[in-house]
Amino acid sequence: MIVRPVRSADLPALIDLARSTGAGLTTLPANEERLAHRVGWAEKAFRGEAERADADYLFVLEDDAGKVVGISAVAGAVGLREPWYNYRVGLTVSASQELNIHRQVPTLFMANDLTGNSELCSLFLHADYRIGLNGRLLSKARFLFIAEFRELFGDKVIAEMRGMSDERGRSPFWESLGRHFFKMEFSQADYLTGVGNKAFIAELMPKFPLYTCFLSEDARAVIGRVHPDTEPALAMLKAEGFSYQGYVDIFDAGPAIEAETAKIRAVHGSQNLVLAIGTPGDDAEPFLIHNRKRQDCRITAAPARLAAGTLVVDPLTAKRLRLSAGDQVRAVTLSAHR
């Protein structure tokens, strides 16, 4: 398997992937025109022709037969061209000494606090390929790209995680709050944000703090929680140094997690090494390996061994990276050492 930049020829495969995602992945709508536009911008970004505000580094996961089976992306900066909204979960305290009453009520404040940060987004892997190292490769490959081209990204990286919804795609948070202001199904609002129609959020949502005690019990229960299908991705990012700091999505209340870019494990732990081709050995552990290129970027995960400033890989791994012995690579262990 290899992670590489998206190309215009990948559009039919992306449409197929988008149609299989279901509700919740707003940045990958099953809209051919929108996806074609996004692929075009991604190609510009990899060529160095887009400002950070517009840069959208869209990657695909490709098997050895050339089939595209997954997608992931990292945005250079959010909110510099279109408004970026979250709810900040706060606390309002009311007290009366005379009545001996002291109440603490969780409160939701609409905020643009995360504007300007880089964002991990659009992670999706075809169900038939959710095995082995594929999921971790697709997600974590982005960190090696960030480490190699650090100047292209912000000082903080965020990731909005999919919130709770049932098997029919209904969100308890949306039913209790958003529906009153938008008069549409959650899936429709979710789709509209994905195709770029975000202005209506500011126009229709209330500007004042929202007291969560007015929400349904089901809605309160899902604030800051992820969808069960997203729990593995959340655990993976937490292991890399991401944490929840009290920001949630305004539609489904899924958590927005964040990390200082320089403190992400796979960023600060990666090394520049010389590639050596040989036999890694039975005790070799999986590494993420990047060929250190931008437009022709190729990243894979494979068993490898460190040896005197070199990274020893087998011939197939070198072939996937399109590198020869003596070439430079950036590498880091796939997972944190216990």
C-alpha positions in Angstrom: 0.0 0.0 0.0 1.1 3.6 -0.7 -0.2 7.0 0.2 0.3 9.6 -2.5 -1.2 12.9 -3.6 -4.6 12.8 -5.3 -4.7 13.2 -9.1 -7.6 14.2 -11.4 -7.7 10.6 -12.7 -8.7 9.5 -9.2 -12.1 11.4 -9.4 -14.3 8.3 -10.3 -12.8 6.4 -7.4 -13.3 9.3 -5.0 -17.0 9.6 -6.0 -17.4 5.9 -5.2 -15.8 6.3 -1.8 -17.9 9.4 -1.0 -21.1 7.6 -1.7 -20.1 4.9 0.8 -19.3 7.1 3.7 -22.8 7.8 5.0 -23.6 10.9 7.0 -20.9 12.6 9.1 -18.0 13.2 6.7 -18.8 16.7 5.6 -15.5 17.3 3.8 -16.1 14.4 1.3 -19.6 15.1 -0.2 -20.7 12.8 -3.0 -20.9 15.8 -5.4 -18.8 15.4 -8.6 -18.4 19.1 -9.3 -17.4 19.9 -5.7 -14.9 17.0 -5.6 -13.4 17.9 -9.0 -12.9 21.4 -7.7 -11.3 20.1 -4.6 -9.0 17.8 -6.5 -7.9 20.7 -8.7 -7.0 22.8 -5.6 -5.2 19.9 -4.1 -3.0 19.5 -7.2 -2.2 23.2 -7.0 -1.3 22.9 -3.3 1.1 20.0 -4.0 2.7 22.1 -6.8 3.2 25.0 -4.4 0.7 27.2 -6.2 -1.8 27.8 -3.3 -1.6 30.0 -0.3 -1.9 28.4 3.1 -5.5 29.7 3.5 -6.4 27.7 0.3 -4.0 24.7 0.6 -5.8 21.4 0.7 -3.4 18.4 0.7 -5.6 15.5 -0.3 -4.0 12.1 -0.2 -5.2 8.7 -1.5 -4.4 5.2 -0.4 -3.5 3.0 -3.3 -2.9 -0.8 -3.5 -0.2 -2.4 -5.6 -2.6 -2.8 -8.4 -3.3 0.9 -8.6 -6.8 0.8 -7.0 -7.7 3.8 -4.8 -9.2 2.4 -1.5 -8.9 5.3 0.9 -8.6 9.1 1.3 -7.2 11.5 3.9 -6.4 15.2 3.9 -4.8 18.0 5.8 -5.8 21.6 5.3 -3.2 24.3 5.6 -5.4 26.7 7.6 -9.1 26.8 8.4 -11.4 29.8 8.6 -9.3 32.2 6.6 -11.5 32.2 3.6 -14.8 30.8 5.0 -16.1 31.2 8.6 -15.1 28.4 10.9 -17.5 27.7 13.8 -17.5 25.6 16.8 -19.3 25.6 20.1 -17.0 26.1 23.1 -18.3 24.3 26.1 -18.3 26.6 29.1 -19.9 26.9 32.5 -22.3 29.5 33.9 -22.5 29.7 37.7 -25.6 31.2 39.5 -25.7 31.6 43.2 -27.8 33.1 46.0 -26.6 33.1 49.5 -30.0 34.2 50.8 -31.7 31.2 49.2 -28.7 28.9 49.7 -28.7 28.0 46.0 -25.6 27.4 43.9 -26.1 26.2 40.3 -23.5 25.3 37.7 -25.0 25.0 34.2 -22.9 23.9 31.2 -23.2 26.4 28.4 -22.4 26.4 24.6 -20.7 29.5 23.2 -20.5 29.9 19.4 -16.8 30.6 18.7 -14.3 31.1 15.9 -11.3 30.3 18.2 -9.8 27.6 16.0 -9.5 29.8 13.0 -6.0 29.6 11.4 -5.1 26.2 12.6 -4.2 23.3 10.2 -6.9 20.6 10.1 -6.8 16.8 9.6 -9.9 15.9 7.6 -11.6 13.6 5.1 -10.3 10.3 6.5 -12.1 7.4 5.0 -11.0 3.8 4.2 -13.0 1.3 2.2 -14.5 -1.3 4.5 -12.8 -4.2 2.6 -9.4 -2.7 3.4 -9.7 -2.0 7.1 -7.1 -4.6 8.0 -3.4 -4.7 8.9 -1.6 -1.4 8.8 -3.8 0.3 6.3 -5.8 2.5 8.7 -2.8 3.7 10.6 -0.9 4.4 7.4 -3.7 6.4 5.8 -4.1 8.5 9.0 -0.6 9.0 10.1 1.1 9.5 6.7 -0.1 13.1 7.0 2.2 13.7 10.0 5.3 12.8 8.0 4.2 15.2 5.3 3.7 17.9 7.9 7.1 17.2 9.5 8.9 17.3 6.1 7.2 20.6 5.0 6.7 22.2 8.4 6.5 25.7 7.0 3.3 24.9 5.1 1.3 24.4 8.3 0.2 26.1 11.5 1.5 25.9 15.0 -1.5 23.8 16.0 -3.3 20.9 14.2 -7.0 20.2 14.9 -9.3 17.4 13.9 -13.1 17.5 14.1 -14.4 14.0 15.0 -17.7 12.6 13.9 -20.4 13.0 16.5 -23.1 10.6 17.6 -25.9 9.6 15.3 -28.0 6.5 15.0 -28.2 3.9 12.2 -30.5 6.1 10.3 -28.1 9.1 10.5 -30.2 11.0 13.0 -28.2 13.1 15.5 -29.8 13.7 18.9 -28.0 17.0 19.2 -29.3 18.2 15.9 -32.8 17.1 16.7 -32.8 19.0 20.0 -31.1 22.2 18.7 -30.2 22.6 15.0 -33.6 21.5 13.6 -35.3 24.5 15.4 -33.2 27.0 13.4 -32.6 25.2 10.1 -35.8 23.3 9.4 -34.0 20.5 7.5 -32.7 17.0 8.1 -29.3 16.6 9.7 -28.0 14.8 6.6 -29.0 17.8 4.4 -27.3 20.4 6.7 -24.3 18.1 6.9 -24.1 17.9 3.1 -24.5 21.7 2.6 -21.5 22.4 4.9 -19.5 19.8 2.9 -20.2 21.6 -0.4 -19.2 25.0 1.0 -22.5 26.6 2.0 -21.4 27.6 5.4 -22.6 31.2 5.5 -26.1 30.1 6.5 -24.8 28.9 9.8 -24.0 32.4 10.9 -27.2 33.7 9.5 -29.5 31.3 11.3 -27.9 30.1 14.5 -28.4 32.0 17.7 -25.5 34.3 18.7 -26.1 34.1 22.5 -24.8 31.4 24.8 -27.0 28.3 24.9 -27.8 26.7 28.3 -27.6 22.9 27.8 -30.3 22.3 30.4 -32.8 23.3 27.7 -31.6 20.5 25.4 -33.0 17.0 25.6 -31.3 14.5 27.8 -30.2 12.5 24.7 -28.6 15.7 23.3 -26.8 16.6 26.5 -25.4 13.0 26.7 -23.7 13.2 23.3 -21.9 16.5 23.7 -18.2 15.8 23.1 -18.7 12.1 22.3 -17.6 10.4 19.1 -19.6 8.0 16.9 -18.7 4.4 17.7 -17.1 4.0 14.2 -14.8 6.9 15.0 -13.5 5.6 18.3 -10.4 3.9 16.8 -9.5 7.0 15.0 -9.9 9.1 18.2 -7.7 6.6 20.1 -5.0 6.8 17.4 -4.8 10.6 17.5 -4.8 10.7 21.3 -1.7 8.4 21.2 -0.1 10.9 18.9 -0.6 13.7 21.4 -4.1 15.1 20.6 -6.5 16.0 23.3 -10.0 17.4 23.7 -10.1 21.1 24.9 -13.8 21.8 25.1 -14.7 22.6 21.5 -17.5 20.6 19.7 -19.2 20.6 16.3 -22.2 22.9 16.0 -24.3 20.2 14.2 -23.6 16.9 16.0 -21.6 18.0 19.0 -18.6 15.7 18.1 -15.4 16.8 19.7 -12.7 18.9 18.0 -9.4 17.6 19.3 -6.1 19.5 18.9 -2.3 19.3 19.4 0.7 21.6 19.1 2.2 20.7 15.8 5.7 20.4 17.2 4.6 18.0 19.9 2.8 15.5 17.7 4.7 12.2 18.2 5.1 11.3 14.6 6.3 14.9 13.8 8.9 15.5 16.5 10.0 11.8 16.5 10.6 11.5 12.7 14.2 11.3 11.4 15.9 12.0 8.1 17.8 8.8 7.2 19.6 7.1 4.3 17.7 4.3 2.7 19.4 0.9 2.6 17.9 -2.2 0.9 18.3 -5.6 2.4 16.6 -7.8 5.0 15.1 -5.9 7.9 15.0 -9.1 10.0 12.3 -10.9 11.9 12.4 -8.4 14.8 11.9 -5.4 12.6 9.0 -3.1 13.6 6.7 -1.2 11.3 7.9 2.3 10.2 6.2 5.1 8.4 8.5 6.0 5.5 8.3 9.1 3.3 10.3 9.7 0.2 10.7 13.4 1.2 9.1 14.7 -2.0 6.2 17.0 -2.3 4.4 16.8 -5.6 5.7 13.2 -6.1 5.2 12.3 -2.4 4.9 8.6 -1.6 4.5 7.3 1.9 4.2 3.7 3.1 4.3 1.6 6.2 6.6 -1.4 6.3 8.9 -3.4 8.6 12.3 -1.6 8.8 15.4 -1.5 10.9 17.7 1.3 12.0 21.4 0.7 11.4 24.1 3.4 11.7 22.0 6.2 10.3 20.4 4.1 7.6 16.9 2.6 7.4 17.0 -0.9 6.1 13.9 -2.0 4.1 13.2 -4.8 1.8 13.2 -4.4 -2.1 9.4 -4.2 -2.3 9.2 -1.3 0.1 11.9 0.6 -1.9 10.0 -0.1 -5.1 6.8 1.3 -3.6 8.6 4.5 -2.6 10.3 4.6 -6.0 13.7 5.0 -4.3 17.1 3.4 -4.6 19.7 2.6 -1.9 21.4 5.8 -0.8 18.3 8.0 -1.2 17.0 10.2 1.6 13.9 9.2 3.5 12.0 10.6 6.5 10.8 7.9 8.9 9.3 7.3 12.3 7.9 4.2 14.0 4.3 3.6 13.1 3.2 3.5 16.8 4.6 5.0 20.0 6.9 2.7 22.0 5.3 1.5 25.2 
